Amino acid sequence: MWKGRFAQDTDEAVINFTQSLDLDWRMAMADIRGSVAHVRMLAHTGLLAADEAAVIEKNLREIAEEIKKGEFTPKLSLEDVHMNIESRLIEKCGATGARLHMGRSRNDQVNTTVRLYLRKELLGIWEGLEALIAALLEKAEEHADVVVPGYTHLQQAQPISMGHFWMAHAQAFMRDARRLCCAYDAVDESPLGCGALAGSTLPLDREFTRADMGFARITENSMDTVAHRDHFLDVLYFAAVFGTHVSRLSEDLIIYFTTEFGWLKLPDSFCTGSSIMPQKKNPDVLELLRGKAGQLTGALVDLLTTVKGLPLSYDRDLQDDKRSLFRSLDCLKGIFSVLPALLKNVEVDEERANKGFADGLILATDVAEYLVLRGVPFRIAHEKVGRAVRWCIENKRPLDKLTLAEWQTLIPEAEESLPPLLTPRRSVERRNTYGGTSPQQLRAQIGRAKEKLAAYEKEQAAYREKLPDML
């Protein structure tokens, strides 16, 4: 490629060190599609004769078929997918093929290829995220009337609907859906025509290639375009936050599955046994899912560290920008291959969960709020109920089993209406504020989430319509 400038061939060790073929061959179809747009534009502007453009496009499509059939063996000596395809084009149509690269640098070519590739990949990631959210919404509806303990500091706090628990995680993934849409939008710009960094003296038509490839916009500044990787960082940020949410969900399920909690049941098909202990049923899939957060966070930090001090514009450090990106995409696909199906098969043992309510102390806040409604200032109510809780513990009496006489001895403001309120189910039903855990509020929340998910689906469908034929 640069034989005119150099007197020596590239050292074999340097070839092995600098090549990216192991990484970027997966983008071959995207690279060819970008070249098709470029050659069409060259013909459109008169830089290339129509018959020459037709020959180049025809041969590019033939190369695409060779790749699909496994008949094309790329050469490591040509460094990357881009040079391998161009070299094969020249083999097939001689000097005409050599005209393809006019008005284009590998800087804007690679940038275009990755964006074409990423748009399709992100739409696939969306499908996995949609399936995950749908599974959580399904579980929320299924368990809307199931009452379980809710925790803060991993200590029993207040009764909740199990459906409310599932929706708590669904809301986190809904925010991830918004982040994914924003990441897609950042990718959805056409860099073709920026050249190495300064544009071109040739009469290129960037709007033509933008429309041909279905991008939403053209990048504004040629120097910034080849230098930044913000769109990669947006994708990696989405992935890192999503991985954190997967980890938190996995941790919750692992804890509730333990013998000590024991009120959540995992399907055998998503667990493993022990090589030495016959009784074991290990949540290995969830543990592996929990561990993926480290990989996804590491990928984000990896690229942030790479780009933090690079001088404008392009630097070869950026060749490795895709390694962490592609690993993250593969990691996300792995998560989506197991997590939605696992969630659909999770069962809840409500009877076992309700054994955790034996001392009734989880209802203490209900008593305090009962007093507030009778005019007792909250801090005073808090103190009164705290003393009652201490009395129950010292006398081994469940809070929800106290007689009215005992209540009135402990808290004179207590009336006949208090004891009937002190059941976990009544507690859940009465927490009817917007976003609260009552079945009524939960079902409204599920309905709103479904509407929002449908809006995201519509947005993704609009993205798909703009995607070009990828050969």
C-alpha positions in Angstrom: 0.0 0.0 0.0 2.9 2.4 0.8 5.6 0.9 -1.3 6.3 4.1 -3.1 7.6 5.8 0.1 9.5 2.9 1.7 12.7 1.2 0.5 12.2 -1.9 2.7 9.4 -4.4 3.1 7.6 -4.4 6.4 9.2 -6.8 8.9 7.2 -9.9 9.5 7.1 -9.3 13.3 5.7 -5.8 12.6 3.0 -7.3 10.3 2.0 -9.7 13.0 2.0 -6.9 15.6 0.1 -4.3 13.6 -2.5 -6.5 11.8 -6.1 -6.3 12.9 -7.5 -9.0 10.6 -8.3 -11.2 13.5 -10.5 -8.5 14.8 -12.1 -6.8 11.8 -12.9 -9.6 9.4 -16.3 -9.8 11.0 -17.0 -6.4 9.4 -16.4 -7.6 5.8 -20.0 -7.1 4.6 -20.1 -3.6 6.2 -16.9 -2.7 4.5 -18.1 -3.7 1.1 -21.4 -1.9 1.6 -19.5 1.3 2.5 -17.4 0.9 -0.7 -20.6 0.4 -2.8 -21.9 3.7 -1.5 -18.6 5.4 -2.2 -18.3 4.1 -5.8 -21.9 5.1 -6.5 -21.1 8.6 -5.3 -17.9 8.7 -7.5 -20.1 8.0 -10.5 -22.7 10.5 -9.4 -20.2 13.3 -9.2 -18.5 12.3 -12.4 -15.2 11.3 -10.8 -15.8 7.8 -12.1 -17.4 6.7 -15.4 -20.7 5.0 -15.1 -19.4 1.8 -16.7 -16.4 1.7 -14.4 -18.6 2.2 -11.3 -20.8 -0.7 -12.5 -17.8 -3.0 -12.9 -16.5 -2.1 -9.4 -19.9 -2.6 -7.7 -20.5 -5.9 -9.6 -17.1 -7.2 -8.4 -17.6 -6.0 -4.9 -20.8 -8.0 -4.7 -19.0 -11.0 -6.1 -16.4 -10.7 -3.4 -19.2 -10.5 -0.8 -20.5 -13.9 -2.1 -17.0 -15.4 -2.0 -16.8 -14.4 1.7 -20.2 -15.8 2.5 -19.3 -19.1 0.9 -15.9 -19.2 2.7 -14.1 -19.1 -0.6 -12.1 -16.0 0.3 -9.1 -16.5 2.5 -7.7 -13.2 3.7 -4.0 -12.5 3.9 -2.4 -11.4 7.1 0.2 -9.5 5.1 -2.6 -7.1 4.0 -3.2 -6.1 7.6 -7.0 -5.7 7.7 -10.3 -6.5 6.2 -10.3 -3.3 4.2 -7.0 -3.9 2.3 -7.8 -7.5 1.7 -11.1 -6.6 0.0 -9.5 -3.8 -2.0 -6.6 -6.1 -3.1 -9.1 -8.8 -4.2 -11.0 -6.2 -6.1 -7.9 -5.1 -8.0 -7.1 -8.8 -8.7 -10.6 -9.2 -10.3 -10.8 -6.0 -12.3 -7.3 -4.5 -12.6 -6.7 -0.8 -12.8 -10.4 -0.1 -12.6 -10.5 -1.6 -9.1 -7.6 0.6 -8.1 -9.8 3.7 -8.7 -12.1 2.8 -5.9 -10.1 4.5 -3.2 -10.0 7.9 -4.7 -11.4 10.6 -2.4 -11.2 8.2 0.6 -8.7 7.5 3.4 -8.7 4.4 5.5 -9.5 6.7 8.4 -13.0 7.6 7.1 -13.4 4.2 5.5 -12.8 2.3 8.7 -15.0 4.8 10.6 -17.8 4.2 8.1 -17.4 0.4 8.2 -17.7 0.3 12.0 -20.7 2.5 12.1 -22.5 0.4 9.4 -21.6 -2.8 11.4 -22.6 -1.3 14.7 -26.0 -0.2 13.7 -27.0 -3.7 12.8 -25.4 -5.1 15.9 -27.1 -2.6 18.2 -30.5 -3.5 16.7 -29.7 -7.1 17.6 -28.8 -6.1 21.2 -32.1 -4.2 21.4 -34.0 -7.4 20.6 -32.3 -9.2 23.5 -32.9 -6.3 25.9 -36.6 -6.2 24.8 -36.9 -9.9 25.5 -35.4 -9.4 28.9 -37.7 -6.5 29.9 -40.7 -8.5 28.5 -39.8 -11.4 30.8 -39.6 -9.2 33.8 -43.0 -7.6 33.0 -44.5 -11.1 32.7 -43.1 -12.1 36.1 -44.4 -8.8 37.6 -47.9 -9.6 36.4 -47.6 -13.2 37.5 -46.6 -12.2 41.0 -48.5 -9.0 41.5 -50.5 -10.5 44.4 -47.6 -12.5 46.0 -46.3 -10.9 49.2 -42.7 -11.2 50.2 -40.2 -9.4 52.5 -38.6 -6.2 51.1 -35.1 -5.4 52.3 -32.8 -2.5 53.0 -29.3 -3.1 54.2 -30.2 -6.8 53.6 -32.4 -6.6 56.6 -36.2 -7.0 56.5 -37.7 -3.6 56.0 -41.4 -3.7 54.7 -43.6 -6.2 53.0 -43.8 -5.8 49.2 -45.4 -7.4 46.3 -43.0 -9.8 44.5 -44.3 -8.1 41.3 -43.0 -4.8 42.7 -39.5 -6.5 43.1 -39.5 -7.6 39.4 -40.6 -4.1 38.3 -37.8 -2.5 40.3 -35.4 -4.4 38.1 -37.5 -3.8 35.0 -37.3 -0.1 35.5 -33.5 -0.3 35.6 -33.4 -2.1 32.3 -35.9 0.4 30.9 -33.4 3.1 31.6 -30.8 1.0 29.8 -33.2 0.9 26.8 -33.1 4.7 26.7 -29.3 4.6 26.9 -29.2 2.1 24.1 -31.3 4.3 21.9 -29.0 7.3 22.6 -25.9 5.1 21.8 -27.5 4.1 18.5 -28.2 7.8 17.7 -24.5 8.6 18.3 -23.5 5.9 15.9 -26.0 7.0 13.3 -23.8 9.5 11.5 -22.0 9.2 8.2 -18.2 9.9 8.3 -17.5 9.0 4.7 -15.9 11.9 2.8 -13.9 13.2 5.8 -10.7 11.7 4.4 -7.6 11.4 6.5 -8.5 14.4 8.6 -9.1 17.5 6.3 -11.7 16.5 3.8 -10.9 16.3 0.1 -10.0 18.6 -2.9 -12.2 16.3 -5.0 -15.9 17.2 -5.4 -17.3 14.5 -3.1 -21.0 14.5 -2.2 -21.3 13.4 1.4 -25.0 13.8 1.4 -25.3 11.3 -1.4 -23.4 8.6 0.5 -25.3 9.4 3.7 -28.6 8.8 2.0 -27.3 5.7 0.2 -26.2 4.1 3.5 -29.3 5.3 5.4 -27.5 7.3 8.1 -29.5 10.0 9.9 -26.9 12.7 9.6 -23.4 13.7 8.3 -20.6 14.3 10.8 -19.8 18.0 11.1 -16.0 18.3 11.4 -13.6 16.0 9.4 -10.8 16.3 12.0 -13.1 15.5 14.9 -14.7 12.7 13.0 -11.5 10.6 12.5 -10.2 11.4 16.0 -13.1 10.7 18.4 -14.6 7.5 19.6 -17.5 9.0 21.6 -20.0 6.8 19.9 -18.0 3.7 21.0 -17.9 5.1 24.5 -21.7 5.6 24.4 -22.1 1.9 23.5 -19.7 0.8 26.1 -21.3 3.0 28.8 -24.7 1.4 28.0 -23.1 -2.0 28.3 -21.3 -1.2 31.5 -24.4 0.1 33.2 -26.5 -2.7 31.8 -24.0 -5.2 33.2 -24.2 -3.6 36.6 -28.0 -4.0 36.5 -27.7 -7.7 35.5 -25.2 -8.2 38.3 -27.6 -6.7 40.9 -30.5 -8.8 39.7 -28.4 -11.9 39.7 -27.2 -11.2 43.2 -30.8 -10.8 44.5 -31.8 -14.1 43.0 -28.8 -15.8 44.3 -29.5 -14.6 47.9 -33.2 -15.5 47.8 -32.3 -18.9 46.5 -30.0 -19.8 49.4 -31.2 -22.2 52.1 -31.2 -19.4 54.6 -33.8 -17.5 52.6 -35.1 -20.3 50.5 -38.2 -18.7 49.0 -37.1 -18.4 45.4 -36.8 -21.5 43.2 -34.4 -21.7 40.2 -35.0 -24.1 37.4 -32.7 -27.2 37.4 -31.8 -26.5 33.8 -30.1 -23.3 34.7 -28.2 -24.6 37.7 -25.3 -27.1 38.2 -24.2 -29.6 40.8 -21.0 -30.2 42.7 -18.2 -32.6 41.8 -18.1 -33.8 45.5 -21.3 -32.8 47.3 -24.3 -34.7 46.0 -26.8 -32.3 47.6 -25.7 -29.2 45.9 -27.7 -27.1 43.4 -25.5 -24.2 42.5 -26.8 -21.0 40.7 -23.7 -21.0 38.4 -25.5 -19.2 35.5 -26.4 -16.3 37.8 -22.9 -16.2 39.2 -21.4 -16.0 35.8 -23.9 -13.3 34.8 -22.9 -11.4 37.9 -19.3 -11.7 36.9 -19.9 -10.2 33.4 -20.2 -6.7 35.0 -16.4 -6.7 35.4 -15.8 -7.4 31.8 -18.2 -4.8 30.6 -17.0 -2.1 33.0 -13.4 -3.0 32.1 -14.1 -2.4 28.4 -15.3 1.1 29.1 -12.3 1.9 31.2 -10.0 0.4 28.6 -11.2 2.7 25.8 -11.5 5.8 28.1 -7.9 5.3 29.0 -6.8 4.9 25.4 -8.4 8.1 24.2 -7.8 10.3 27.2 -4.6 11.9 25.9 -4.5 11.3 22.2 -3.5 14.4 20.1 -5.7 15.3 17.2 -6.4 13.8 14.9 -6.0 10.0 14.1 -3.4 7.9 16.0 -2.7 4.2 15.5 -3.7 3.6 19.2 -7.2 3.7 17.9 -6.8 0.5 15.8 -7.5 -1.4 19.0 -10.6 0.6 19.8 -12.8 -2.2 18.6 -11.3 -5.1 20.6 -13.1 -4.1 23.8 -16.1 -3.0 21.9 -16.6 -6.3 20.1 -15.9 -8.3 23.2 -18.6 -6.3 24.9 -21.1 -7.0 22.1 -20.3 -10.7 22.3 -20.7 -10.6 26.1 -24.1 -8.9 25.8 -25.3 -11.6 23.3 -24.2 -14.3 25.8 -26.2 -12.6 28.6 -29.3 -12.4 26.4 -29.0 -16.0 25.4 -29.7 -17.2 28.9 -31.1 -14.5 31.2 -34.7 -14.0 29.8 -35.3 -17.8 29.6 -34.0 -18.2 33.2 -36.3 -15.5 34.5 -39.4 -17.1 32.9 -38.8 -20.3 34.9 -38.2 -18.7 38.3 -40.8 -19.6 40.9 -41.6 -18.1 44.3 -42.6 -20.0 47.4 -44.9 -17.5 49.0 -45.5 -19.7 52.1 -41.8 -20.0 52.8 -41.3 -16.2 52.2 -44.1 -15.4 54.7 -42.3 -17.4 57.4 -40.0 -14.4 57.5 -42.9 -12.4 58.9 -43.1 -14.5 62.1 -42.1 -11.8 64.5 -44.3 -9.2 62.8 -41.7 -6.5 63.2 -41.7 -5.8 59.5 -45.0 -4.0 60.1 -43.6 -1.4 62.6 -43.7 1.4 60.0 -47.4 0.7 59.5 -48.0 1.3 63.2 -46.0 4.6 63.1 -48.0 5.8 60.1 -51.2 4.8 61.8 -50.3 7.1 64.7 -49.4 9.9 62.3 -52.9 9.7 60.9 -54.2 10.3 64.4 -52.2 13.4 64.9 -49.1 12.1 66.6 -45.9 13.8 65.2 -43.9 11.3 63.3 -40.7 11.5 65.4 -42.8 10.9 68.6 -44.7 8.1 66.8 -41.3 6.6 65.7 -40.1 6.6 69.4 -43.4 5.1 70.7 -43.3 2.2 68.1 -39.6 1.7 68.8 -40.3 1.1 72.5 -43.1 -1.3 71.5 -40.7 -3.2 69.2 -38.2 -3.5 72.1 -41.0 -4.8 74.4 -42.0 -7.4 71.8 -38.4 -8.6 71.4 -37.8 -8.8 75.2 -41.1 -10.6 75.8 -40.9 -12.8 72.7 -44.3 -11.5 71.4 -45.0 -11.0 67.7 -45.8 -7.4 66.9 -48.8 -8.4 64.8 -50.2 -10.7 67.4 -50.6 -8.2 70.2 -54.1 -7.8 71.7 -55.8 -4.4 71.7 -55.2 -4.2 75.5 -51.5 -4.8 75.0 -51.4 -2.2 72.3 -53.1 0.4 74.4 -50.8 -0.4 77.3 -47.8 0.2 75.0 -49.3 3.0 72.9 -52.4 4.7 74.4 -53.4 6.2 71.0 -54.0 2.7 69.6 -57.7 1.9 68.8 -59.7 -1.1 67.6 -58.9 -0.3 64.0 -55.1 -1.0 64.5 -54.8 -4.8 64.8 -56.8 -5.6 61.6 -54.3 -3.5 59.6 -51.3 -5.5 60.8 -50.9 -8.2 58.2 -48.3 -8.2 55.4 -50.9 -8.4 52.7 -52.9 -5.4 54.2 -49.6 -3.5 54.4 -48.9 -4.1 50.8 -52.5 -3.2 49.7 -52.4 0.0 51.6 -49.2 1.3 50.1 -51.1 2.9 47.2 -49.1 6.0 46.5 -47.9 6.5 42.9 -45.1 4.0 42.2 -45.9 2.1 45.5 -46.1 -1.6 46.0 -49.9 -2.1 46.1 -51.3 -4.4 43.4 -53.3 -1.5 42.0 -50.2 0.8 41.7 -48.1 -2.1 40.4 -50.5 -2.9 37.6 -50.6 0.7 36.6 -46.8 0.8 36.6 -46.7 -2.3 34.4 -49.1 -0.7 32.0 -47.0 2.5 31.7 -43.9 0.3 31.2 -45.5 -1.5 28.4 -46.5 1.7 26.7 -42.9 3.0 27.0 -41.5 -0.3 25.7 -43.9 -0.1 22.7 -42.6 3.5 22.0 -39.0 2.1 22.1 -40.0 -0.7 19.8 -41.5 1.9 17.3 -38.2 3.8 17.5 -36.2 0.7 16.7 -38.5 -0.2 13.9 -37.8 3.2 12.4 -34.1 2.6 12.6 -34.5 -0.8 10.9 -36.3 0.8 8.0 -33.4 3.1 7.3 -30.8 0.3 7.2 -29.4 -0.3 3.7 -29.3 -3.7 2.0 -26.1 -5.2 3.5 -25.5 -7.5 0.5 
